[in-house]
Amino acid sequence: MKSKNEKVVILLLVVAVVGIGLLTGLRIREWNYDVLTKEVKVISFSTNKDSYEEGETAVIEAVIYSSERRDVVVKVHGIKSNYGREYLTFENATTLMRGENRISFSYTLPYCNRCAGLPPGIYSLSLELLENNTTIGMATKTISLGSS
């Protein structure tokens, strides 16, 4: 016959083993979910300022999370004139590593010109992530472009 202390020790061991098993199982399920979904998220898409004068240089940055290593094409475009011309076009093939990835570049903004359909105003920038010519992530940002 086991004493009361022995029964308490056995019960604590059983609880500890079950608890460790549950915690380990949860971690494995979270990791498997992350790998199985092959997730890509645009965490942020920003510029160093919200308002610019014509001819200024903007620093554009995207922070992208990827659940795995993958080859993508990053496209940024925008500042569209009234005639449909996009003054900002940037395209770069890159490899996203697992975790957070930062992609940034500088761009000299165009001069406002009413005749070219680019008056001072609010303009949109778009980020698109492509994998095998399929869009897997998107983001947008607006900036103000003024004349000096």
C-alpha positions as CSV (number, residue, x, y, z in Angstrom):
1,M,0.0,0.0,0.0
2,K,1.3,3.4,-1.0
3,S,1.5,6.3,1.5
4,K,-0.2,9.6,1.0
5,N,3.2,11.3,0.2
6,E,3.9,8.7,-2.5
7,K,0.5,9.3,-4.1
8,V,1.1,13.1,-4.1
9,V,4.5,12.6,-5.8
10,I,3.0,10.3,-8.4
11,L,0.2,12.8,-9.1
12,L,2.6,15.7,-9.5
13,L,4.8,13.7,-11.9
14,V,1.7,12.8,-14.0
15,V,0.6,16.4,-14.1
16,A,4.1,17.6,-15.0
17,V,4.5,15.0,-17.8
18,V,1.0,15.9,-19.2
19,G,1.7,19.6,-19.0
20,I,5.1,19.3,-20.8
21,G,3.4,17.2,-23.5
22,L,0.7,19.8,-24.0
23,L,3.1,22.7,-24.2
24,T,5.3,20.9,-26.7
25,G,2.3,19.9,-28.7
26,L,1.1,23.5,-28.9
27,R,4.5,24.7,-30.1
28,I,4.7,22.0,-32.8
29,R,1.2,22.9,-34.0
30,E,2.0,26.6,-34.2
31,W,5.3,25.9,-36.1
32,N,3.5,23.5,-38.5
33,Y,0.7,26.0,-39.1
34,D,3.2,28.7,-40.0
35,V,5.1,26.4,-42.4
36,L,1.9,25.0,-44.0
37,T,0.3,28.4,-44.7
38,K,3.5,29.7,-46.4
39,E,2.4,33.1,-45.1
40,V,3.7,36.4,-46.4
41,K,2.5,39.7,-44.8
42,V,3.4,43.3,-45.6
43,I,4.0,44.6,-42.1
44,S,4.6,48.2,-43.2
45,F,4.9,50.3,-46.3
46,S,6.2,53.8,-45.6
47,T,8.1,56.8,-46.7
48,N,10.4,59.0,-44.7
49,K,7.9,61.9,-44.9
50,D,4.2,62.3,-45.8
51,S,4.6,65.6,-47.6
52,Y,7.2,66.5,-50.2
53,E,8.2,69.3,-52.5
54,E,8.8,68.6,-56.1
55,G,12.3,67.2,-56.8
56,E,12.8,66.0,-53.3
57,T,14.2,62.5,-52.6
58,A,11.8,60.1,-50.9
59,V,13.1,57.1,-49.0
60,I,10.5,54.3,-49.5
61,E,10.6,51.2,-47.2
62,A,8.7,48.0,-47.0
63,V,8.9,45.5,-44.1
64,I,7.7,42.1,-45.1
65,Y,7.3,38.9,-43.0
66,S,7.7,35.6,-44.7
67,S,7.2,32.2,-43.1
68,E,9.9,30.7,-45.3
69,R,12.6,31.5,-47.8
70,R,11.1,32.5,-51.1
71,D,12.0,34.4,-54.3
72,V,9.8,37.3,-55.1
73,V,9.6,40.4,-57.3
74,V,8.9,43.6,-55.4
75,K,7.1,46.2,-57.5
76,V,6.4,49.8,-56.3
77,H,4.5,52.2,-58.6
78,G,2.5,55.3,-58.4
79,I,2.4,59.1,-58.7
80,K,0.0,58.7,-61.6
81,S,-0.6,61.7,-63.9
82,N,-4.1,62.8,-65.1
83,Y,-3.1,61.1,-68.4
84,G,-2.3,57.7,-66.9
85,R,1.5,57.9,-66.8
86,E,3.1,56.5,-63.6
87,Y,6.1,58.5,-62.6
88,L,7.3,56.0,-60.0
89,T,8.1,52.5,-61.2
90,F,10.5,50.3,-59.3
91,E,10.9,46.6,-59.7
92,N,13.4,44.3,-57.9
93,A,13.8,40.6,-57.7
94,T,14.8,39.6,-54.2
95,T,14.9,36.6,-51.9
96,L,12.8,36.9,-48.7
97,M,14.3,35.1,-45.8
98,R,12.2,33.5,-43.0
99,G,11.2,36.3,-40.6
100,E,11.2,40.1,-41.2
101,N,12.7,41.5,-44.3
102,R,13.4,45.2,-45.0
103,I,13.5,46.5,-48.5
104,S,14.2,50.2,-49.1
105,F,15.2,52.5,-51.9
106,S,15.4,56.2,-52.7
107,Y,13.4,58.0,-55.4
108,T,13.7,61.6,-56.7
109,L,10.1,62.9,-57.0
110,P,9.0,64.5,-60.2
111,Y,8.4,68.2,-60.7
112,C,4.7,69.2,-60.8
113,N,3.6,70.2,-64.2
114,R,-0.1,71.0,-65.0
115,C,0.5,70.5,-68.7
116,A,1.8,67.0,-68.1
117,G,-1.2,66.3,-65.9
118,L,0.8,66.2,-62.7
119,P,-0.5,69.1,-60.6
120,P,0.4,69.5,-56.9
121,G,-1.7,67.2,-54.8
122,I,-2.2,63.8,-53.1
123,Y,-0.7,60.8,-54.9
124,S,-0.9,57.1,-54.2
125,L,2.0,54.6,-54.1
126,S,1.4,50.9,-54.4
127,L,3.5,47.9,-53.3
128,E,3.0,44.5,-54.9
129,L,4.8,41.3,-54.1
130,L,4.8,38.7,-56.9
131,E,5.8,35.1,-56.8
132,N,5.7,33.2,-60.1
133,N,3.8,36.2,-61.6
134,T,1.1,35.8,-58.9
135,T,0.4,38.6,-56.4
136,I,1.0,37.3,-52.9
137,G,1.0,40.7,-51.0
138,M,-0.1,44.3,-51.5
139,A,0.0,47.6,-49.7
140,T,-0.7,51.3,-50.5
141,K,0.4,54.6,-49.2
142,T,-0.4,58.2,-50.1
143,I,1.9,61.2,-50.1
144,S,1.4,64.9,-50.7
145,L,3.4,66.4,-53.6
146,G,3.7,70.2,-53.7
147,S,5.5,72.8,-55.8
148,S,8.1,75.1,-54.3
